């Protein structure tokens, strides 16, 4: 019953968000085409940096996967990551992970190793997104400096008391998800925080890309760290969307967060739509580049 009510609530929120976006879009399909055709250099620079960000995200996943011993090469991991990325747009929103598991299994990586890497990946993405979200709340004056400092203290505490935190987190995860029962959070403290720092820096890279995209709309009230927070929080909120890829909810969250910085709702709505297209373009560019190189390498090897 609770699950049904939750699903109904998700669809109600989605319907309200889509209605809000349609009403405030004020941008015809040809306007979007015209924007892309006459995009400023900042747009292509933003796209290039976003492509690098995607590559870095894939590389971090490969490092976690290979932590206990080399499983696949970084290049092969990049190809697998980006090839499976588009499956997230299928109903269910988790097919990208299924595709990644399938493709990685073909290279001899056991399921347990893959699931542990996916668990760590999503855990660290959640932690880093929350950190940027907290910084965003501070910039919006929803929390004050003492609260921000108190939260900042939690990281060194978690570092020094890593083992009890690890055991506690493992118990919580086992209770929440049947899928991860029996899996042990085995990363040593040093490597856990190393990978966490990788994700923190990669999100800053994402923030730079999004900040550059905002410049094409003349947005001057948002800095790079805030841009990183807006993008990360909208990604987190988008996870509740009943549609794949966080479609609808993620755009609505982006409009809300941008509007909080005195950006007109109409402009914020246009940014949210262009951001989705920009995101997809970045994925397509890296996917095409990697698979083209892969195809050339296979043909050269065959000849």
C-alpha positions as protocol buffer text, in pm:
chain_id: "A"
residue {
  index: 1
  type: UNK
  ca { x: 0 y: 0 z: 0 }
}
residue {
  index: 2
  type: UNK
  ca { x: 278 y: 240 z: 95 }
}
residue {
  index: 3
  type: UNK
  ca { x: 461 y: 163 z: -229 }
}
residue {
  index: 4
  type: UNK
  ca { x: 147 y: 235 z: -433 }
}
residue {
  index: 5
  type: UNK
  ca { x: 92 y: 564 z: -254 }
}
residue {
  index: 6
  type: UNK
  ca { x: 456 y: 658 z: -309 }
}
residue {
  index: 7
  type: UNK
  ca { x: 429 y: 582 z: -682 }
}
residue {
  index: 8
  type: UNK
  ca { x: 109 y: 787 z: -707 }
}
residue {
  index: 9
  type: UNK
  ca { x: 282 y: 1075 z: -530 }
}
residue {
  index: 10
  type: UNK
  ca { x: 576 y: 1051 z: -772 }
}
residue {
  index: 11
  type: UNK
  ca { x: 345 y: 1074 z: -1073 }
}
residue {
  index: 12
  type: UNK
  ca { x: 153 y: 1365 z: -920 }
}
residue {
  index: 13
  type: UNK
  ca { x: 479 y: 1554 z: -861 }
}
residue {
  index: 14
  type: UNK
  ca { x: 593 y: 1467 z: -1213 }
}
residue {
  index: 15
  type: UNK
  ca { x: 264 y: 1583 z: -1370 }
}
residue {
  index: 16
  type: UNK
  ca { x: 276 y: 1911 z: -1176 }
}
residue {
  index: 17
  type: UNK
  ca { x: 640 y: 1965 z: -1276 }
}
residue {
  index: 18
  type: UNK
  ca { x: 577 y: 1895 z: -1645 }
}
residue {
  index: 19
  type: UNK
  ca { x: 276 y: 2129 z: -1643 }
}
residue {
  index: 20
  type: UNK
  ca { x: 484 y: 2401 z: -1477 }
}
residue {
  index: 21
  type: UNK
  ca { x: 764 y: 2361 z: -1733 }
}
residue {
  index: 22
  type: UNK
  ca { x: 526 y: 2363 z: -2033 }
}
residue {
  index: 23
  type: UNK
  ca { x: 351 y: 2677 z: -1907 }
}
residue {
  index: 24
  type: UNK
  ca { x: 676 y: 2863 z: -1844 }
}
residue {
  index: 25
  type: UNK
  ca { x: 893 y: 2732 z: -2127 }
}
residue {
  index: 26
  type: UNK
  ca { x: 815 y: 3010 z: -2380 }
}
residue {
  index: 27
  type: UNK
  ca { x: 1059 y: 2837 z: -2613 }
}
residue {
  index: 28
  type: UNK
  ca { x: 956 y: 2665 z: -2936 }
}
residue {
  index: 29
  type: UNK
  ca { x: 1150 y: 2368 z: -3079 }
}
residue {
  index: 30
  type: UNK
  ca { x: 1291 y: 2597 z: -3349 }
}
residue {
  index: 31
  type: UNK
  ca { x: 1416 y: 2835 z: -3078 }
}
residue {
  index: 32
  type: UNK
  ca { x: 1615 y: 2548 z: -2928 }
}
residue {
  index: 33
  type: UNK
  ca { x: 1754 y: 2458 z: -3270 }
}
residue {
  index: 34
  type: UNK
  ca { x: 1843 y: 2824 z: -3329 }
}
residue {
  index: 35
  type: UNK
  ca { x: 2017 y: 2839 z: -2987 }
}
residue {
  index: 36
  type: UNK
  ca { x: 2226 y: 2531 z: -3070 }
}
residue {
  index: 37
  type: UNK
  ca { x: 2313 y: 2655 z: -3420 }
}
residue {
  index: 38
  type: UNK
  ca { x: 2422 y: 2995 z: -3291 }
}
residue {
  index: 39
  type: UNK
  ca { x: 2564 y: 2879 z: -2958 }
}
residue {
  index: 40
  type: UNK
  ca { x: 2849 y: 3083 z: -2819 }
}
residue {
  index: 41
  type: UNK
  ca { x: 3197 y: 2941 z: -2768 }
}
residue {
  index: 42
  type: UNK
  ca { x: 3112 y: 2896 z: -2398 }
}
residue {
  index: 43
  type: UNK
  ca { x: 2855 y: 2631 z: -2496 }
}
residue {
  index: 44
  type: UNK
  ca { x: 3110 y: 2417 z: -2679 }
}
residue {
  index: 45
  type: UNK
  ca { x: 3369 y: 2469 z: -2407 }
}
residue {
  index: 46
  type: UNK
  ca { x: 3107 y: 2361 z: -2153 }
}
residue {
  index: 47
  type: UNK
  ca { x: 3026 y: 2057 z: -2367 }
}
residue {
  index: 48
  type: UNK
  ca { x: 3394 y: 1963 z: -2396 }
}
residue {
  index: 49
  type: UNK
  ca { x: 3449 y: 1985 z: -2020 }
}
residue {
  index: 50
  type: UNK
  ca { x: 3132 y: 1786 z: -1958 }
}
residue {
  index: 51
  type: UNK
  ca { x: 3262 y: 1511 z: -2189 }
}
residue {
  index: 52
  type: UNK
  ca { x: 3584 y: 1505 z: -1983 }
}
residue {
  index: 53
  type: UNK
  ca { x: 3373 y: 1486 z: -1665 }
}
residue {
  index: 54
  type: UNK
  ca { x: 3189 y: 1180 z: -1799 }
}
residue {
  index: 55
  type: UNK
  ca { x: 3521 y: 1017 z: -1880 }
}
residue {
  index: 56
  type: UNK
  ca { x: 3652 y: 1090 z: -1531 }
}
residue {
  index: 57
  type: UNK
  ca { x: 3336 y: 940 z: -1375 }
}
residue {
  index: 58
  type: UNK
  ca { x: 3388 y: 623 z: -1578 }
}
residue {
  index: 59
  type: UNK
  ca { x: 3758 y: 614 z: -1487 }
}
residue {
  index: 60
  type: UNK
  ca { x: 3680 y: 637 z: -1113 }
}
residue {
  index: 61
  type: UNK
  ca { x: 3438 y: 345 z: -1143 }
}
residue {
  index: 62
  type: UNK
  ca { x: 3712 y: 140 z: -1312 }
}
residue {
  index: 63
  type: UNK
  ca { x: 3957 y: 224 z: -1031 }
}
residue {
  index: 64
  type: UNK
  ca { x: 3708 y: 103 z: -769 }
}
residue {
  index: 65
  type: UNK
  ca { x: 3638 y: -210 z: -975 }
}
residue {
  index: 66
  type: UNK
  ca { x: 4010 y: -283 z: -1005 }
}
residue {
  index: 67
  type: UNK
  ca { x: 4086 y: -206 z: -641 }
}
residue {
  index: 68
  type: UNK
  ca { x: 4129 y: -569 z: -535 }
}
residue {
  index: 69
  type: UNK
  ca { x: 4322 y: -662 z: -851 }
}
residue {
  index: 70
  type: UNK
  ca { x: 4309 y: -564 z: -1216 }
}
residue {
  index: 71
  type: UNK
  ca { x: 3980 y: -667 z: -1376 }
}
residue {
  index: 72
  type: UNK
  ca { x: 3963 y: -458 z: -1693 }
}
residue {
  index: 73
  type: UNK
  ca { x: 4169 y: -182 z: -1854 }
}
residue {
  index: 74
  type: UNK
  ca { x: 4073 y: 182 z: -1808 }
}
residue {
  index: 75
  type: UNK
  ca { x: 3995 y: 214 z: -2179 }
}
residue {
  index: 76
  type: UNK
  ca { x: 3771 y: -95 z: -2183 }
}
residue {
  index: 77
  type: UNK
  ca { x: 3597 y: 36 z: -1872 }
}
residue {
  index: 78
  type: UNK
  ca { x: 3531 y: 370 z: -2044 }
}
residue {
  index: 79
  type: UNK
  ca { x: 3375 y: 192 z: -2343 }
}
residue {
  index: 80
  type: UNK
  ca { x: 3156 y: -27 z: -2120 }
}
residue {
  index: 81
  type: UNK
  ca { x: 3049 y: 266 z: -1903 }
}
residue {
  index: 82
  type: UNK
  ca { x: 2943 y: 487 z: -2193 }
}
residue {
  index: 83
  type: UNK
  ca { x: 2789 y: 205 z: -2399 }
}
residue {
  index: 84
  type: UNK
  ca { x: 2561 y: 114 z: -2108 }
}
residue {
  index: 85
  type: UNK
  ca { x: 2492 y: 477 z: -2014 }
}
residue {
  index: 86
  type: UNK
  ca { x: 2201 y: 524 z: -2254 }
}
residue {
  index: 87
  type: UNK
  ca { x: 2010 y: 230 z: -2104 }
}
residue {
  index: 88
  type: UNK
  ca { x: 1918 y: 460 z: -1813 }
}
residue {
  index: 89
  type: UNK
  ca { x: 1659 y: 615 z: -2046 }
}
residue {
  index: 90
  type: UNK
  ca { x: 1470 y: 283 z: -2060 }
}
residue {
  index: 91
  type: UNK
  ca { x: 1172 y: 235 z: -1823 }
}
residue {
  index: 92
  type: UNK
  ca { x: 1296 y: 144 z: -1478 }
}
residue {
  index: 93
  type: UNK
  ca { x: 1595 y: 377 z: -1476 }
}
residue {
  index: 94
  type: UNK
  ca { x: 1843 y: 106 z: -1371 }
}
residue {
  index: 95
  type: UNK
  ca { x: 1913 y: -67 z: -1702 }
}
residue {
  index: 96
  type: UNK
  ca { x: 2241 y: 121 z: -1741 }
}
residue {
  index: 97
  type: UNK
  ca { x: 2370 y: -69 z: -1437 }
}
residue {
  index: 98
  type: UNK
  ca { x: 2232 y: -397 z: -1573 }
}
residue {
  index: 99
  type: UNK
  ca { x: 2399 y: -329 z: -1907 }
}
residue {
  index: 100
  type: UNK
  ca { x: 2725 y: -241 z: -1735 }
}
residue {
  index: 101
  type: UNK
  ca { x: 2715 y: -566 z: -1535 }
}
residue {
  index: 102
  type: UNK
  ca { x: 2642 y: -768 z: -1851 }
}
residue {
  index: 103
  type: UNK
  ca { x: 2921 y: -610 z: -2056 }
}
residue {
  index: 104
  type: UNK
  ca { x: 3173 y: -630 z: -1770 }
}
residue {
  index: 105
  type: UNK
  ca { x: 3084 y: -996 z: -1710 }
}
residue {
  index: 106
  type: UNK
  ca { x: 3181 y: -1071 z: -2069 }
}
residue {
  index: 107
  type: UNK
  ca { x: 3535 y: -972 z: -1969 }
}
residue {
  index: 108
  type: UNK
  ca { x: 3542 y: -1223 z: -1683 }
}
residue {
  index: 109
  type: UNK
  ca { x: 3465 y: -992 z: -1390 }
}
residue {
  index: 110
  type: UNK
  ca { x: 3261 y: -1177 z: -1128 }
}
residue {
  index: 111
  type: UNK
  ca { x: 2922 y: -1038 z: -1024 }
}
residue {
  index: 112
  type: UNK
  ca { x: 3018 y: -984 z: -659 }
}
residue {
  index: 113
  type: UNK
  ca { x: 3309 y: -758 z: -754 }
}
residue {
  index: 114
  type: UNK
  ca { x: 3088 y: -557 z: -988 }
}
residue {
  index: 115
  type: UNK
  ca { x: 2806 y: -512 z: -737 }
}
residue {
  index: 116
  type: UNK
  ca { x: 3051 y: -400 z: -469 }
}
residue {
  index: 117
  type: UNK
  ca { x: 3197 y: -141 z: -710 }
}
residue {
  index: 118
  type: UNK
  ca { x: 2846 y: -19 z: -800 }
}
residue {
  index: 119
  type: UNK
  ca { x: 2756 y: 4 z: -432 }
}
residue {
  index: 120
  type: UNK
  ca { x: 3064 y: 213 z: -353 }
}
residue {
  index: 121
  type: UNK
  ca { x: 3011 y: 424 z: -664 }
}
residue {
  index: 122
  type: UNK
  ca { x: 2656 y: 520 z: -571 }
}
residue {
  index: 123
  type: UNK
  ca { x: 2742 y: 566 z: -205 }
}
residue {
  index: 124
  type: UNK
  ca { x: 3022 y: 808 z: -287 }
}
residue {
  index: 125
  type: UNK
  ca { x: 2814 y: 991 z: -548 }
}
residue {
  index: 126
  type: UNK
  ca { x: 2543 y: 1037 z: -284 }
}
residue {
  index: 127
  type: UNK
  ca { x: 2790 y: 1165 z: -23 }
}
residue {
  index: 128
  type: UNK
  ca { x: 2955 y: 1411 z: -261 }
}
residue {
  index: 129
  type: UNK
  ca { x: 2620 y: 1535 z: -395 }
}
residue {
  index: 130
  type: UNK
  ca { x: 2502 y: 1593 z: -36 }
}
residue {
  index: 131
  type: UNK
  ca { x: 2820 y: 1787 z: 47 }
}
residue {
  index: 132
  type: UNK
  ca { x: 2771 y: 2014 z: -253 }
}
residue {
  index: 133
  type: UNK
  ca { x: 2403 y: 2039 z: -158 }
}
residue {
  index: 134
  type: UNK
  ca { x: 2492 y: 2157 z: 191 }
}
residue {
  index: 135
  type: UNK
  ca { x: 2725 y: 2420 z: 45 }
}
residue {
  index: 136
  type: UNK
  ca { x: 2438 y: 2526 z: -182 }
}
residue {
  index: 137
  type: UNK
  ca { x: 2202 y: 2560 z: 117 }
}
residue {
  index: 138
  type: UNK
  ca { x: 2463 y: 2780 z: 286 }
}
residue {
  index: 139
  type: UNK
  ca { x: 2488 y: 3004 z: -21 }
}
residue {
  index: 140
  type: UNK
  ca { x: 2107 y: 3035 z: -15 }
}
residue {
  index: 141
  type: UNK
  ca { x: 2119 y: 3124 z: 358 }
}
residue {
  index: 142
  type: UNK
  ca { x: 1905 y: 2821 z: 450 }
}
residue {
  index: 143
  type: UNK
  ca { x: 2181 y: 2719 z: 690 }
}
residue {
  index: 144
  type: UNK
  ca { x: 2437 y: 2937 z: 866 }
}
residue {
  index: 145
  type: UNK
  ca { x: 2814 y: 2915 z: 905 }
}
residue {
  index: 146
  type: UNK
  ca { x: 2815 y: 2724 z: 1241 }
}
residue {
  index: 147
  type: UNK
  ca { x: 2596 y: 2453 z: 1083 }
}
residue {
  index: 148
  type: UNK
  ca { x: 2825 y: 2436 z: 779 }
}
residue {
  index: 149
  type: UNK
  ca { x: 3131 y: 2405 z: 1005 }
}
residue {
  index: 150
  type: UNK
  ca { x: 2959 y: 2137 z: 1215 }
}
residue {
  index: 151
  type: UNK
  ca { x: 2889 y: 1935 z: 901 }
}
residue {
  index: 152
  type: UNK
  ca { x: 3249 y: 1987 z: 786 }
}
residue {
  index: 153
  type: UNK
  ca { x: 3372 y: 1834 z: 1112 }
}
residue {
  index: 154
  type: UNK
  ca { x: 3185 y: 1512 z: 1031 }
}
residue {
  index: 155
  type: UNK
  ca { x: 3430 y: 1427 z: 752 }
}
residue {
  index: 156
  type: UNK
  ca { x: 3745 y: 1411 z: 970 }
}
residue {
  index: 157
  type: UNK
  ca { x: 3540 y: 1229 z: 1237 }
}
residue {
  index: 158
  type: UNK
  ca { x: 3431 y: 975 z: 977 }
}
residue {
  index: 159
  type: UNK
  ca { x: 3796 y: 944 z: 872 }
}
residue {
  index: 160
  type: UNK
  ca { x: 3932 y: 877 z: 1220 }
}
residue {
  index: 161
  type: UNK
  ca { x: 3642 y: 649 z: 1315 }
}
residue {
  index: 162
  type: UNK
  ca { x: 3625 y: 485 z: 974 }
}
residue {
  index: 163
  type: UNK
  ca { x: 3596 y: 125 z: 1093 }
}
residue {
  index: 164
  type: UNK
  ca { x: 3286 y: 162 z: 1318 }
}
residue {
  index: 165
  type: UNK
  ca { x: 3127 y: 390 z: 1055 }
}
residue {
  index: 166
  type: UNK
  ca { x: 3199 y: 125 z: 789 }
}
residue {
  index: 167
  type: UNK
  ca { x: 3041 y: -153 z: 995 }
}
residue {
  index: 168
  type: UNK
  ca { x: 2737 y: 62 z: 1079 }
}
residue {
  index: 169
  type: UNK
  ca { x: 2689 y: 167 z: 715 }
}
residue {
  index: 170
  type: UNK
  ca { x: 2717 y: -194 z: 604 }
}
residue {
  index: 171
  type: UNK
  ca { x: 2440 y: -299 z: 842 }
}
residue {
  index: 172
  type: UNK
  ca { x: 2213 y: -18 z: 723 }
}
residue {
  index: 173
  type: UNK
  ca { x: 2270 y: -106 z: 357 }
}
residue {
  index: 174
  type: UNK
  ca { x: 2198 y: -474 z: 422 }
}
residue {
  index: 175
  type: UNK
  ca { x: 1869 y: -381 z: 589 }
}
residue {
  index: 176
  type: UNK
  ca { x: 1762 y: -137 z: 318 }
}
residue {
  index: 177
  type: UNK
  ca { x: 1854 y: -339 z: 9 }
}
residue {
  index: 178
  type: UNK
  ca { x: 1822 y: -714 z: -44 }
}
residue {
  index: 179
  type: UNK
  ca { x: 2036 y: -676 z: -354 }
}
residue {
  index: 180
  type: UNK
  ca { x: 2345 y: -589 z: -148 }
}
residue {
  index: 181
  type: UNK
  ca { x: 2297 y: -835 z: 137 }
}
residue {
  index: 182
  type: UNK
  ca { x: 2601 y: -1049 z: 196 }
}
residue {
  index: 183
  type: UNK
  ca { x: 2832 y: -787 z: 43 }
}
residue {
  index: 184
  type: UNK
  ca { x: 3104 y: -642 z: 258 }
}
residue {
  index: 185
  type: UNK
  ca { x: 3223 y: -283 z: 245 }
}
residue {
  index: 186
  type: UNK
  ca { x: 3587 y: -386 z: 230 }
}
residue {
  index: 187
  type: UNK
  ca { x: 3767 y: -75 z: 104 }
}
residue {
  index: 188
  type: UNK
  ca { x: 4042 y: 39 z: 342 }
}
residue {
  index: 189
  type: UNK
  ca { x: 4008 y: 388 z: 482 }
}
residue {
  index: 190
  type: UNK
  ca { x: 4281 y: 544 z: 269 }
}
residue {
  index: 191
  type: UNK
  ca { x: 4143 y: 421 z: -62 }
}
residue {
  index: 192
  type: UNK
  ca { x: 3783 y: 501 z: 31 }
}
residue {
  index: 193
  type: UNK
  ca { x: 3867 y: 866 z: 95 }
}
residue {
  index: 194
  type: UNK
  ca { x: 4094 y: 875 z: -210 }
}
residue {
  index: 195
  type: UNK
  ca { x: 3807 y: 770 z: -438 }
}
residue {
  index: 196
  type: UNK
  ca { x: 3574 y: 1005 z: -252 }
}
residue {
  index: 197
  type: UNK
  ca { x: 3813 y: 1293 z: -323 }
}
residue {
  index: 198
  type: UNK
  ca { x: 3817 y: 1189 z: -690 }
}
residue {
  index: 199
  type: UNK
  ca { x: 3438 y: 1220 z: -702 }
}
residue {
  index: 200
  type: UNK
  ca { x: 3451 y: 1554 z: -521 }
}
residue {
  index: 201
  type: UNK
  ca { x: 3694 y: 1694 z: -780 }
}
residue {
  index: 202
  type: UNK
  ca { x: 3500 y: 1543 z: -1071 }
}
residue {
  index: 203
  type: UNK
  ca { x: 3184 y: 1718 z: -948 }
}
residue {
  index: 204
  type: UNK
  ca { x: 3378 y: 2043 z: -939 }
}
residue {
  index: 205
  type: UNK
  ca { x: 3468 y: 1977 z: -1302 }
}
residue {
  index: 206
  type: UNK
  ca { x: 3099 y: 1923 z: -1371 }
}
residue {
  index: 207
  type: UNK
  ca { x: 3026 y: 2250 z: -1193 }
}
residue {
  index: 208
  type: UNK
  ca { x: 3272 y: 2434 z: -1422 }
}
residue {
  index: 209
  type: UNK
  ca { x: 3098 y: 2287 z: -1727 }
}
residue {
  index: 210
  type: UNK
  ca { x: 2752 y: 2385 z: -1602 }
}
residue {
  index: 211
  type: UNK
  ca { x: 2874 y: 2731 z: -1499 }
}
residue {
  index: 212
  type: UNK
  ca { x: 3001 y: 2787 z: -1855 }
}
residue {
  index: 213
  type: UNK
  ca { x: 2665 y: 2676 z: -1991 }
}
residue {
  index: 214
  type: UNK
  ca { x: 2493 y: 2931 z: -1765 }
}
residue {
  index: 215
  type: UNK
  ca { x: 2713 y: 3203 z: -1913 }
}
residue {
  index: 216
  type: UNK
  ca { x: 2548 y: 3148 z: -2253 }
}
residue {
  index: 217
  type: UNK
  ca { x: 2223 y: 3267 z: -2090 }
}
residue {
  index: 218
  type: UNK
  ca { x: 2393 y: 3567 z: -1931 }
}
residue {
  index: 219
  type: UNK
  ca { x: 2371 y: 3428 z: -1574 }
}
residue {
  index: 220
  type: UNK
  ca { x: 2618 y: 3615 z: -1352 }
}
residue {
  index: 221
  type: UNK
  ca { x: 2473 y: 3548 z: -1005 }
}
residue {
  index: 222
  type: UNK
  ca { x: 2605 y: 3191 z: -973 }
}
residue {
  index: 223
  type: UNK
  ca { x: 2967 y: 3088 z: -913 }
}
residue {
  index: 224
  type: UNK
  ca { x: 3130 y: 2757 z: -1002 }
}
residue {
  index: 225
  type: UNK
  ca { x: 3085 y: 2584 z: -664 }
}
residue {
  index: 226
  type: UNK
  ca { x: 2720 y: 2691 z: -653 }
}
residue {
  index: 227
  type: UNK
  ca { x: 2673 y: 2564 z: -1008 }
}
residue {
  index: 228
  type: UNK
  ca { x: 2819 y: 2230 z: -899 }
}
residue {
  index: 229
  type: UNK
  ca { x: 2576 y: 2222 z: -606 }
}
residue {
  index: 230
  type: UNK
  ca { x: 2274 y: 2302 z: -824 }
}
residue {
  index: 231
  type: UNK
  ca { x: 2362 y: 2030 z: -1073 }
}
residue {
  index: 232
  type: UNK
  ca { x: 2435 y: 1773 z: -801 }
}
residue {
  index: 233
  type: UNK
  ca { x: 2117 y: 1844 z: -603 }
}
residue {
  index: 234
  type: UNK
  ca { x: 1897 y: 1836 z: -913 }
}
residue {
  index: 235
  type: UNK
  ca { x: 2055 y: 1498 z: -996 }
}
residue {
  index: 236
  type: UNK
  ca { x: 1971 y: 1370 z: -647 }
}
residue {
  index: 237
  type: UNK
  ca { x: 1612 y: 1495 z: -662 }
}
residue {
  index: 238
  type: UNK
  ca { x: 1576 y: 1346 z: -1009 }
}
residue {
  index: 239
  type: UNK
  ca { x: 1625 y: 999 z: -860 }
}
residue {
  index: 240
  type: UNK
  ca { x: 1264 y: 1006 z: -737 }
}
residue {
  index: 241
  type: UNK
  ca { x: 1129 y: 1052 z: -1090 }
}
residue {
  index: 242
  type: UNK
  ca { x: 916 y: 758 z: -1210 }
}
residue {
  index: 243
  type: UNK
  ca { x: 1048 y: 825 z: -1559 }
}
residue {
  index: 244
  type: UNK
  ca { x: 1394 y: 703 z: -1669 }
}
residue {
  index: 245
  type: UNK
  ca { x: 1689 y: 938 z: -1651 }
}
residue {
  index: 246
  type: UNK
  ca { x: 1513 y: 1154 z: -1392 }
}
residue {
  index: 247
  type: UNK
  ca { x: 1321 y: 1318 z: -1676 }
}
residue {
  index: 248
  type: UNK
  ca { x: 1078 y: 1586 z: -1561 }
}
residue {
  index: 249
  type: UNK
  ca { x: 1164 y: 1596 z: -1191 }
}
residue {
  index: 250
  type: UNK
  ca { x: 1528 y: 1682 z: -1258 }
}
residue {
  index: 251
  type: UNK
  ca { x: 1427 y: 1968 z: -1487 }
}
residue {
  index: 252
  type: UNK
  ca { x: 1179 y: 2095 z: -1229 }
}
residue {
  index: 253
  type: UNK
  ca { x: 1441 y: 2085 z: -955 }
}
residue {
  index: 254
  type: UNK
  ca { x: 1681 y: 2276 z: -1178 }
}
residue {
  index: 255
  type: UNK
  ca { x: 1421 y: 2547 z: -1243 }
}
residue {
  index: 256
  type: UNK
  ca { x: 1347 y: 2580 z: -871 }
}
residue {
  index: 257
  type: UNK
  ca { x: 1713 y: 2604 z: -769 }
}
residue {
  index: 258
  type: UNK
  ca { x: 1803 y: 2850 z: -1045 }
}
residue {
  index: 259
  type: UNK
  ca { x: 1501 y: 3065 z: -957 }
}
residue {
  index: 260
  type: UNK
  ca { x: 1634 y: 3090 z: -601 }
}
residue {
  index: 261
  type: UNK
  ca { x: 1920 y: 3298 z: -744 }
}
residue {
  index: 262
  type: UNK
  ca { x: 1687 y: 3561 z: -894 }
}
residue {
  index: 263
  type: UNK
  ca { x: 1692 y: 3404 z: -1240 }
}
residue {
  index: 264
  type: UNK
  ca { x: 1354 y: 3459 z: -1409 }
}
residue {
  index: 265
  type: UNK
  ca { x: 1142 y: 3143 z: -1417 }
}
residue {
  index: 266
  type: UNK
  ca { x: 1111 y: 3157 z: -1796 }
}
residue {
  index: 267
  type: UNK
  ca { x: 1491 y: 3173 z: -1837 }
}
residue {
  index: 268
  type: UNK
  ca { x: 1543 y: 2903 z: -1572 }
}
residue {
  index: 269
  type: UNK
  ca { x: 1298 y: 2677 z: -1758 }
}
residue {
  index: 270
  type: UNK
  ca { x: 1482 y: 2731 z: -2085 }
}
residue {
  index: 271
  type: UNK
  ca { x: 1813 y: 2652 z: -1913 }
}
residue {
  index: 272
  type: UNK
  ca { x: 1669 y: 2328 z: -1773 }
}
residue {
  index: 273
  type: UNK
  ca { x: 1560 y: 2208 z: -2119 }
}
residue {
  index: 274
  type: UNK
  ca { x: 1888 y: 2307 z: -2285 }
}
residue {
  index: 275
  type: UNK
  ca { x: 2079 y: 2139 z: -2000 }
}
residue {
  index: 276
  type: UNK
  ca { x: 1903 y: 1807 z: -2071 }
}
residue {
  index: 277
  type: UNK
  ca { x: 1994 y: 1836 z: -2441 }
}
residue {
  index: 278
  type: UNK
  ca { x: 2350 y: 1941 z: -2352 }
}
residue {
  index: 279
  type: UNK
  ca { x: 2381 y: 1645 z: -2115 }
}
residue {
  index: 280
  type: UNK
  ca { x: 2263 y: 1403 z: -2382 }
}
residue {
  index: 281
  type: UNK
  ca { x: 2496 y: 1560 z: -2641 }
}
residue {
  index: 282
  type: UNK
  ca { x: 2793 y: 1507 z: -2409 }
}
residue {
  index: 283
  type: UNK
  ca { x: 2702 y: 1141 z: -2364 }
}
residue {
  index: 284
  type: UNK
  ca { x: 2661 y: 1096 z: -2739 }
}
residue {
  index: 285
  type: UNK
  ca { x: 2996 y: 1263 z: -2815 }
}
residue {
  index: 286
  type: UNK
  ca { x: 3192 y: 1044 z: -2574 }
}
residue {
  index: 287
  type: UNK
  ca { x: 2999 y: 730 z: -2675 }
}
residue {
  index: 288
  type: UNK
  ca { x: 3067 y: 795 z: -3045 }
}
residue {
  index: 289
  type: UNK
  ca { x: 3433 y: 881 z: -2987 }
}
residue {
  index: 290
  type: UNK
  ca { x: 3509 y: 573 z: -2775 }
}
residue {
  index: 291
  type: UNK
  ca { x: 3317 y: 328 z: -2992 }
}
residue {
  index: 292
  type: UNK
  ca { x: 3472 y: 470 z: -3310 }
}
residue {
  index: 293
  type: UNK
  ca { x: 3820 y: 420 z: -3164 }
}
residue {
  index: 294
  type: UNK
  ca { x: 3716 y: 71 z: -3050 }
}
residue {
  index: 295
  type: UNK
  ca { x: 3590 y: -17 z: -3399 }
}
residue {
  index: 296
  type: UNK
  ca { x: 3911 y: 110 z: -3563 }
}
residue {
  index: 297
  type: UNK
  ca { x: 4125 y: -89 z: -3317 }
}
residue {
  index: 298
  type: UNK
  ca { x: 3928 y: -408 z: -3385 }
}
residue {
  index: 299
  type: UNK
  ca { x: 3959 y: -366 z: -3760 }
}
residue {
  index: 300
  type: UNK
  ca { x: 4331 y: -299 z: -3734 }
}
residue {
  index: 301
  type: UNK
  ca { x: 4374 y: -608 z: -3516 }
}
residue {
  index: 302
  type: UNK
  ca { x: 4172 y: -819 z: -3761 }
}
residue {
  index: 303
  type: UNK
  ca { x: 4383 y: -703 z: -4056 }
}
